[in-house]
Amino acid sequence: MIPIFSHGSSDRYRLTHDDGVSCPCEYLGQLGCPVARYVAQDGTLTIVFHAADYDQLHEVIDELRDQFPDVDIKRFVQSPAGERSQDSVFVDRSKLTHRQSEILETAYEKGYFDRPRRSNATEIAAELDINPSTFREHLAAAESKILEDLL
């Protein structure tokens, strides 16, 4: 293992493989971009990796697309200067069902999370044309999925 990148108190290392490159994670390592996290779920591989700067990121994206034509870039995140690694988290909203997203967004827009609350569960449930207990169930499920990533 060769140390190649530090972020806060975390160090990233490059692993070398004897075989040819068979996956994007290996390829990213060869390009000098450490993989911070990867998740394989439902036939989709999600990779979080670090690039030293915009130029390296641009080169890596071009290389990935050449090597793996089916790669789909979802988002780029730039860490603010002085940020500690624990300050930045990736929340995967795709874990939420369409209904959970709708309920969470409506609750937020209507001030359900404000202190004091601008609306209550009964009011939001009526707007969504659902039972208040159903609203609370969907909201709790959405919160649980988001908190899983956050914490």
Secondary structure, DSSP 4 states (H G I P E B T S, - for coil): -EEEEEETTEEEEE---SS---SHHHHHHHTT--EEEEEEETTEEEEEE--SSHHHHHHHHHHHHHH-TT--------PPTT--GGG-----GGGS-HHHHHHHHHHHHTTTTSSS-SS-HHHHHHHHTS-HHHHHHHHHHHHHHHHHHH-
